Amino acid sequence: MTAVDNTPTVVTSPLSSLTADEFISARSILTDAGHVATTTRFVYVGLEEPDKAEVLADEAGDGPTPDRRARVMMLDMASGAATDAIVSLTDATVLGVENVDAEVGQLPILDAEFEIVAEFLAGEPQWNDALRKRGVDPTKTVAVPLSAGTYDNPNEAGRRIIRSFAFVQDHEKDLPWAHPVDGLCAYVDIINREIVDLVDYRIFDVPAESGNFDTPEVAGPPMEGLKPIEITQPEGPSFTVDGEHIEWTNWSLDISYDQREGLILRKLTYQGRDVMYRASINEMVVPYGDPSPNRYWQNYFDTGEYVFGPYANELTLGCDCLGEIYYFDATLADEQGSPRTISNAVCMHEEDYGTLWKHTDIFTGMSEVRRQRRLVISFFTTVGNYDYGFYWYLYLDGTIELEAKLTGIAFTAAYPEEGSDYQSLVAPGLGLPYHQHLFSARLDMAVDGVRNAVEEVEAARVPMGEGNPWGNAFTVAKTRIGSEADGARDANAATGRTWHILNTEKTGRMGHHPAYALHAEQTPTLLADPASSIAGRAAFTTKQLWVTRYDAKERYAAGDFVNQSAMGGGLPAYQSADRSLDGEDIVVWHTFGLTHFPRTEDWPIMPTDYAGFTLKPYNFSDASPVMNVPPTTAKHCHGHGS
């Protein structure tokens, strides 16, 4: 197993990742213009992407190269004032600064704010008295600050709120998740450093059993009998890399890394033809189902509220990825606005994926088999107790797949002695509340160009009668989505519903419009009541598919400012214009995820669970695009037998 040396990011296109020098420049421009004080913290710094039409015109030689711009969100830790600025890196000017309206939403939460809450509560008499009342030594606890959501709490209006639980940590290596101090929650105004409410509704025994799965006392002796697995490519990998540009067999694409969205795929082409302009996981939310007085508000937007890009893991050769690996570093801005680099943030390698195609013919005696392989581009990020991996797969046959991997430690609670309809009992006195993980993939499609449309395609029964006298017939039904008023759609496992993103202007050899079919996993959407706060703030979770007309400013499914956000932002607001979707430049937003009713096997470390979707070419090629894949030679196959 080896790693291929990577190279620093350089600006090669208007869509390249921001460089270290550009982060420094953005901070300097804003400082010189008087927008940065000693109490200013940088919440988000990212590429302000030019309009797609400008990029395509520049590539075609029909327009100027777009400016390099940065979007910068800043919070004054003293006053709570929040600003959203656009900076021209090309001209070294501030193009605009807007105040963020707290009635619409707040900026994401800073690491510094989590630290402040913990320090504040450690010296807060109300909090410490509540802990002692439970027989808990305050010096043996850690505070776990969390996003507040939006509720009709009158003393929270206009304030920047963080809610906090307590967990007991017996020693510095003890995982506190095993010891929740339940029935207690502090609502903290982070700017004014005060508790605006202390929920203290019930005293539970603190679960005592250790959850330290990294110790032999809990994990047991090492498993025996596992032999090493080694993935080798003696002639090296099949891909080539030039900065952020990747070539692999019939695929060509660029990647970049964003502080909010993490890994972004750009300008994907297959066999030299456009497939997708941009793909990312733009939002995710974890809504919990326990309505207890100190838990009803638990709904975490890990991108919009926490900005999960900076929590990317530095991946380790032989552990996170196997094979001939290429690592990409990610350069981001820290909370002072200075650049910092996450080494090995993105991993790329090839994987064997079993049989691509096979046939043994009864007439000719021909017997042929070819092996499938895929290019894997991935990153892992840790947000509090959970660890999320996002794996993009590109296959030889033109298929695209996204797989989210969920592992880590499930959030804990004290299990009520009378039982619970909303938790699983996994250890003595310890419960894991029911919850969901719901993701939004923003898929800016460009199937053979930007003139696209979406058809809903599903199986349809044909009634027995004339034309179907034996009742065996079935057919396919297609519904064109004409405008945004019809652009929010449900999956339907009973009919095998898929959505075809097709080019409306081009046809293949047999007269078909080239398309890519989106295959959704048939899992529940949001289970909270439609009238709930979370349903209003995370409306994207209520449908599996949303289709909008392209707008460069519409990047996030739940809106720009998700923390303590108002209802109705994001996709419902985007679709309210009811723009045409037929033969237009469109964006497909896909909601996917899983519903977690935890089991004892999920504690204390959760084996990886999976969620995702698939995009498959449909009449995109005139014939099988993988007939010419060469066979695998015998020396690369191994076997033992009698």
N, C-alpha and C positions, 0 to 999 in steps of 0.2 A: 504494500500500500504506500503510495507516494502522493505528495501534493505538488501541483504545478505552481511555480512562482507566479504571483499576480503582479500587476503594475498599478501605479497610482492613477486615480481618476483624472482625466484631462477633458477639457471642454472640446468636444468634437461635433456637437450639434446643439441646437437650441434646447433640447430635452435632456442633455447630459446632467448627471447629478451635480449639485453644487460642490465646488472644491473648497479646500481649507482656506485658500486665499479669498474666495468669494464670501465665505462666512465672515472673515475678518473685515472685508470691505463693507458688507452690509451693516455690521455693527458700527464701523467708523462713520459711515454716511449718516446713520441715525443719530449718533453721538454729536457729530459736527452740526447737525440741524437742531440740536437741543431737545431731542426726544428721549434721551437716556440719562437717568439720574443714578445716584449710588444705590438707591433702593429698587431699581428696575431689574426685573428678571425676564429672561427670554423664554417664553413658553413654547414657541414653535418658530422655526426658521426653515423654509423650504422653497423649492423652485416655484415661482409663479409662472405656470406654463402658458406659452403663447397659444392663441387660438389655432385649432387644427388647420384651418384654411390658410393661415399665414405660413405654417410649417410646410404644408404641401406645396404652396406656391413657391416658397424658397427652394425646395428640393427640385421642382420642375424648372427653375430658372425664371419664374414669372413674377418674382417679388423679392423685396429686400430680406436679408436675414433678420429674423426677429430679435429684439433686445433680449439680453439676459436679465431677468428680474427675480427678485426674492420677495416672498411674503413673510412678514415678521409680526408675530403676536407677542405683546409685552404686557407684563403686570407690574404695577407699582406695589411693592409689598407693604408700604407704609399707608397708602391711601386706598388701595384696592382698585385704582383706576386701571382700566384695561384698554389697550389700543391695538389696532389691526392696521399694519402699514404695508405699502408696496414700495419697493426700492428698485430703481434702475441701476443694475451693476454695470451696464454699458456706459451710461452717462454720469454715474456717481451722483444721482439725485434722488430725493424723496418724491415719489409721484403722488402719494396720498397717505393720509393717516386718519383713521376713523375711530371714534370711541365705541367700544362694544357696549351695547344696551343690555343691562342686567335683566331687563324684562324679557328679552329674547333668549339670553343664555349667558353663561360665563365661560371664560377661557379654561382650558384643561388645567388639571391640578399639577402643581410642581412637586418634585421630590422635597424641596426645601419646606414646603407647607406641611408635608407629612412629618418631617422632623420637628417642626414647630409645634404641631398638635401633641406629639409624644412628650416633648419637653414641658409644654404648658400643663397637660393633664398630670404629669408627675408632681407638680407643685400645687395642684388644685384641691382644696380641702373637701369640697363636695364629692369629688371623684374618689379620693382616698378614703373618705368615711364610708362610701358605698362599698368599696373593696373590703375594708376591715369588717364591715357588717356581715360579710360572707366568709369571714375567717381567712381572708387572703392578705398576705403581706404585700403592700403596694410596691415595694422595692423588688419583688419577685415577679412583677407583671410587665408585659409589653402592651402598648397601645397599637391597635390596628385601625388606622384612619381610612375611611372609605368615602366614595362620592355620595352626595346627599339625595340626588333625585329632585323632583319637584312635587310638592304637596301643599295643601292649603294651611300651612302653619304660619299664622299671622306674624309671629316674631322673627320669621326668616326672610320676609320680603325684602329684596334688594341687598341682602347680605350674602357674603361668600361663606358657604357652610360646608363643613366636613363632619361626618358622623364617625364615632369611634367605639369599637369594642375593646375588651381587655382579655388577654390570655396569660396564663401563668407560665413562666419559664423557670424551671428548677435550677438550671445552670446554663452557662453560656453556649453549650453545645446541644441543649435540649430544644427539640422542635415544639414551639408553644402551641401549635395547632391542635395538639392532643388534649389541651387543658383550657377549654373556653370558660370564661367567667360569664355565665349567661344571665338573662333577665335584666341586663344593664347596658345602657348606651348613652354616650354623651353627644349632644349636638353642639358643635363648636363654631363660633364666628371666628374665622382664622385671621381676619384683618384686625379686629378689635380685641382679640385674645380673650374671649369670654364664652362661658357656657350659656347658650340661650335656652337649653332644656336638658334635663337629665331624666331619662326614662329608667325607672327603677321599680319594675312591676312585680318581680318574683325572685326568690332566692333559690338557686339550684346548687347541688353539690358539684364541685369542680371535678371532672373526670380525672382520675389519677394515673391510669395506665399509660406507660410510655408509648409514644409513636415514633421513636427514633429508629427508623428502618435501616439506617446506615450503621447500626451496631449489631454485633453477633447476638446480643441478648434478646433483641427483637426479631432480627432477620433469620437467626439460626445459622448453622454452619454453611459454608459455601456449597453450592450444588456441584455434584460430581458427575463425570461422564460426558461433559460437553467437550468436543474436539474443536480446535480452531477452524474457522472459515476464512479463507483468504480469497479476495477478488483480484485477479491480476490481468493486465493488458500489456503483454511483453512489447508490443510495438507502439505503446502509448495510446492516448484517447483518440476518438474519432472527431472530436470537436476542435475548433480553433477559436482563439479569443484575441480581439484587438481592442484594448480598453474595456468598454462596456458592450462591445459588439460581439455576437456569437454566431458562428456558422456550424451546423451539424447536419450531415446528410442533406435532405431536402429542405431543411429549416434554416431560416435566418431571422435574427431578432436582436434587440438591444435590451439591456436591463438598467435599472437605476434603483436607488434606495432613498426612501423618504422618511422623515422623522415620524409622521403620523401613520402612513400606510405601510411602511416597511418596504418589502420587495415589490417593484413594479416591472412588468414586462411590457415592451414597446415594439411597435412596428414588426409584428410577426408576419412572416411570409412562408408559404409552403410551395415548393416547386416554382419559386419566383413569383408567386401570386399573393396578393394581400389577403390576410385573414382577419387580423385584429390590430387596431391602432394602439390600444392601451388596455392593460388588465391589472387589477389590484384587488386586495381585500380592503375596502374603504371603511368598513365599520363592523363592529361585533358587539353584542350585548349579552349579558348573562343575567336573565331574570330569575329570581328565586320565588318559590311558591309557598313559603311559610308566612302566614299572616300575623304572627306574634307581634305584640306591641313594639318590641325592639328590633323586629326584622322585616316588617312589611315593606320597607323602602329599598330592600336590597336588589338593585338592578344596576349592573356595572357595564358601562360602555368602555371597553378596553382600548378602543382607538380614540373616540371622541372626547372621553373624559380623562384618560390617562396617557394618551399618545404613546403607543406601545413600541414604536421603532427604536428608541434608545435602549430598550431592555433586551435587545437582541443578544443572544449568547455568542461568545467567542468559541467557535466550533473546534472540536478536537479530532485530529486525524485518527481514524480507526474506531471512533466511538459514535459520532453523529453521522458520519458518512463512510462508506466503504468503497474502495477501488482507486482508480486513477482520478484524483480529485483536484479541482481548481477552486481556490478560495478567492472571494472578492471581499475587500475591506469596505466598511461603510464609514463615511465621514459625516458627522452631524454637528450641530451647535449645542454646547452645554447651556446651563441656565444663566451663565454670564454672557452668552452670545459668542463665545470662543469655540473654535473647532476642536473636536475630539474624534478619535478614530476607534472604531470597533474592529479589531483584527478578525479576519476569517468570519465575518458576519453572514456571508452567503456562500453556500456550498454548491458546486456543480459536479456531477459525475454521470456516467452511463450505468444502466442496469440491464441485465438480461431479464426478459419478461415472458419466458415460456414460448409456446408455439405461436408463431405468426400466421402460418397457414401450412396445411398438410393434405396430401391426397395419395392414396394407393388405388390405382385404377384396375378394375376387374377385366377390362378388355385388352389394354396395352401392356399391363404389368408394370407400368411406370409407378414409382414410389418416390415422392419428393416431400421434404419438410424444410421449412425455414423458421428461424427463430426471431421472435419479436425482441426489440430492445427499446429502451426509452432514455431520453435525456432528462435528468432530474436537477431542478434548480430550487433550492430550499433555504429557509432560515428558521430559527427557533427563537421565541421570545418568552420571557418569564414575567408575568404580571401578577405580583403578589404570590398567592398559593398555587396558581395554575401555570403550566408550561404549555405553550402552543407552538406546534411546528406547521409551517405552510409549505407544501411541496407541489410545485408545478411540474407536470410530466408532459413531455412532447414525444409522440410515438412515431415510428417509421411510416405508418399508414396515414398520417395527418391528424390523428386524434390528439386532442388537448384535454388534460385532466388536472383538476385541483383537488388535493387531499389535505384536509386539516387534521393534524394529529394532536390529541388532547391528553395530557398526562399531568403529573405533579401531585398535589395534595388537595383533595376536595375540601371545601369550606365546612367547618365543624360547628356544632351546637351541643348544648347539654340536652340529652334525651329525657323528656318528661317521664316521670315514673308511672303516670297513667297512660302512657302511650301517645302516639302522634299520627295524625293523618297526613303529615307534611314532611316527615323525616324517615330515614332508615336508621335502625339501631345497628351499629357496626362494632362496638366495643362497650364494655361496661360503662353505662351512663353517657355514652357518646353517640351523637346522631349526626347524620349528614343530610341537610335539607335538600328536598327535591328542587331541581333547577333545570334550565335549558341553556344551551350555547347556540346562539343564532348569529350567523355571519352574513355580510352582504358583499358579493363580488360585483365590482363595477367593470363591465365588459364593453369597452368602446369598440364595437365591431366595424369591420371594413372588408366585407367579403367581396373580393374582386373589385374593390373601390368603395366609395362612401354612399352610393345610392342603394340603400338596403331597405328591407321591410321584414316583418316578423309574421309568420303563419303559425297558428296553433294547430298541431297535427295530432290526430288520435284515431284509434280504432273505432269502427261503427258497425253495429249489427245490422243485417238486412232482414226484414221480416219475411217469414215464409209466405209464399204466394207466387203470383205471376213473376217469372224471371228467376225465382228461387224456390222451385217446387219442393225440393228436399230439405230446405232450411239450413244448408251448410254454408251459405255465402256470408262473407263479411267484407268490409271495404275500409277505406281510409277517408276521414273527414278533415277538411282544411278550412280554417277561418282566418282571414287576413285581419290583422289589427290595424285599423285605419287611422286612429288618432289617440291621443293620450287619455281621452275619456274612457277608452276601452283598454288602457295599457297596464292595468293591474290585474294579474291573472293567478288562478290557483292551479296547483298540480292535481292530477287525477290518476291514481294507480289503476282504477278499474278500466280505464280506456288506454292506458299506456301513453298518456299525453306528453308530447314533446313540443318544443318550439323551434322552428326553422328560421334562421336568420339568412335571408337570401338576397342576391343581387337582382334588382328588378330590371336592369338594362341588358344583361348579357345572358346568353344561353350556351349550353354545351353541344356536343355533336348530336345528341338525341333530342335536343330542344328543351332540355331542363334548365331551369335557373340554378346556377351554382349556389350551394347553401352549406351552412354548418348547423347541425341539430344540437340543441341544448337538452341533455337528459338530466332531469332532477331526481335526486333521491326522494323517496316517498316518506318523508318524516313530518311530524307536526310543526305547524307554524306556532306563533305565540299563543300560549294557553291562558294568559291573563285575560280578564274580562275586557271586552271592547271599550268599555267606558273608563278603564283604569288609566292612571297617569302614564304608566309605561307603554300602553298601547298607543297613546297619543304622541309620546315622545319618540317611540321606536316603531312608527307606523310601517316601516319597511319589513318588519317581522310578521306582518299579518298576511302577506301574500308571497308566493314563491317567485313571482316574476313581475317586474316593473319595466316598462319601456318608455323612454323619453327621447325627445329630440335633443341632439347634441347642443350643449352650451358649456363653454370652457369654465364657467363659474360654478357649475353644478357638479361638485366632486364627491359629496358625501351624502349617503342615504338618509341620515338623520339630521342633516344640516351642518353648517359650519361650527356653530357654538352649541355643543351638546350638553355640557355640564350645567345642571340646573336649568335646562332648556324649557321653553314654552312648548305647548302641544302644536302639532300640525306642521312642523318644519320638515325640511328635506323633501322626500319624494312626493308627498301629497301637494306640497307647494309648487314643486317643479311641474307636476302634471296639470295643475289648475289652469294653465294657459291653453290646454287642449290643442296642442300643435299637431299638425299632420305627421304621420309616421310611415306613410306609404311611399317608398322610393326616396327616402330622405336620409340624412346623416343621423343615425340613431345610436342610442346607448341602451344596452340591456343590463339590468340590475337583477342579480339572482340571489335570493335568500335561501340559505341552506343551514343545516346544523343538526343537533341531536338533543333529545330530552333525556335527562339523567335521573333515574330513580336508583340511587347508589345501592351497591351490594357490599357484603362483607369483604369480598375480594378487592374492593376499591380502597381499602384502608390497610395500612397507613400510607402506602404509595399506590397510586392508581395506574394499572397497566394501560397502555395507550389505547384510546378509543378514536374512531375515525368518522369524518363527515366530508362530503365533497360533491362534485358534479363532473360531468363529462361533456365535452363538445366534440362531435364527430362529423367529419365531412360527409355531405349528402348530395350526391350528384355534382360534387366539386370537380372531380376528375372524370374523364371519359371512360376509364376502365380502371382495374385494380392498379394502384400506384406502387405496389410492392411485389410485382411479378419478378422484378430484376434483382431482388435482394439475393446476394450470393449465399450458398449453403455454408454451414459451419463445418469446418474440417474435423476429421475424426480425432486428431490429436488434442482438440479442445473439449472432447467429450470423454467422460470417465465412467466406468461401471465395474461392478463386481457381481459375480454370479457363480452358480454351481456348474 
